[in-house]
């Protein structure tokens, strides 16, 4: 990065540190913070979408839809996360490849499953083997986002389902007495009051989501914990910046980062709760 | 991937999307945590004996190759499900692995495994609690012996376990341990006798991928014949004579 970094063996003190902390590996480390933060930011809308869909499906008057909502929330919540994170992306990836294979290589005579091997034609690979690395990384990131959204969406669905049920019946009946349509009642009375009951549960989910980011590495996305471990591991003289086992230092840094994220989130949720409680007939609005 | 590289590759793709994709791009899987076989260098790129060798083999076989890193634990499942096409990760050829995937002939001779313990320990350290990386031939070897095995996900973790006393010694490939013992400043030392387990190190490919295997097989044979493989081993392993 800096000019004096050409031979790290000759420099020491501040210069050594400035070179060490700005080498290519560290830049990857810093970049992975962006990856994790953008994953969190991208997943939240999907989680809420899955959550609302699940919750509304469970309240639907159409029976099969209600079954679907119940099966989704119960099943996903009951399966250990780690199994889900291994299963969903692989199943999705192979599913996409099988469909592409059927369309693009219909003249292919060999079977897709050959013993242990999963073989599709070159043109059906997703992404193509010849695609540059960033395409592969973006694809992996996308699969990770969907996997996170499905898992956390099920938890959100349960929270929102409960919150919708917690709104006093009298509120909705008053709406009806004023001549509002069911749609108006839902949008103007039911939904705004639901948030107060849903928020504590949803903020819990957000905290768990933040801490779940190391699961990303399971899906092949190189996250901050992966890089911290890789950078902190002892480096022999083969490396330009040899050092002992510095993992503790790197992990302490991550600890500070995660604590800061948690602290900022709590502040945010406190404000949001305060705002949403305004004018509501709950104990929270008295504080 | 750094941001600038990312932007550069986006620009590149935008320019080249219309061109026909080369059919024979081979994705090469490695662990990136087993120096000097394979590791991530200070630039954040994969480096090591297997990387240099793999690039040379691809050049000879006229293939375009790209490196992918993957956790050791799931390195075989990801190969058979087609996320990459080869494994070059210091993987010894064993009968168990050979049932699931295919190997080329070896490109690194069978390396005796060695025990490393804290300096001053005697040979009894090899009989007590021994650390090894999960799903390695060493882990299987200890499990079958009288010693107690503790498994860790990476090489780094096995060394840390010895340093903090969780394990009495660690069993791994001699070449990978030598780097670490040399760098420890006398804190770690080899103990007891080495043991010979497993065959040489070979490149793993899918069983259904005979064509690719044949191409690499030919390239490895050519490098053995002209002595360039010996030279490369000597370069990365302190002048070791492989004698191919």
Interface residues (C-beta under 8 A of the other chain):
Chain A: X23 X24 X25 X27 X28 X31 X90 X93 X94 X97 X114 X115 X116 X117 X118 X119 X120 X122 X125 X128 X129 X130 X131 X132 X133 X134 X135 X136 X137 X217 X218 X220 X222 X229 X230 X233 X234 X235 X236 X237 X238 X239 X240 X241 X242 X245 X247
Chain B: X1 X2 X3 X6 X9 X10 X12 X13 X21 X22 X23 X25 X26 X27 X32 X33 X35 X36 X39 X40 X41 X42 X43 X44 X45 X64 X66 X68 X69 X70 X71 X80 X81 X82 X83 X85 X100 X101 X154 X156 X159 X160 X163 X179 X180 X182 X183 X206 X207 X208 X209
